[in-house]
Amino acid sequence: MTASELAETTLFVCVTCRAQVTEGVSPDQPRAGARLLAAIETMPAEHRAGIAVVGVECLSNCNRACTVAVTAPGKWTYVLGALDPDLHVQDVLAFAQLHQRHDAGLPAWRERPEYIRKNTVARVPALSMPR
């Protein structure tokens, strides 16, 4: 793995998440998590610079779906939930950019988008990097 790959932030998006409110959602529509992933992938490249966006199966946060996780080697990991694919794409990407720019992956609370501050599910310490 190259140094640039090690420095890259990864945004995992749960593609199996269902919408919190299922009223009016037709069964043939893509799940909310898949819609969130598609919306993130269609954002301009500068909003995703240095962020690898990866769709994953189930992040086990079904009670607060849609869910994403933001991580990078040697940095804290954040799990964010209760996201709406129609409303929170820019908040998610803004937070991922903040995470990327902070050495330890701990952006200042006040700098985070307000919705992200209120819907952080977990913060997990970084694993020690092998020497």
Secondary structure, DSSP 8 states (H G I E B T S, - for coil): --HHHHH-EEEEEESS---S--TT--TTS--HHHHHHHHHHTS-GGGSTTEEEEEES--S-GGG-S-EEEE-TTS-EEEE-S--TTT-HHHHHHHHHHHHHSTTS---GGGS-HHHHHTEEEEE-------
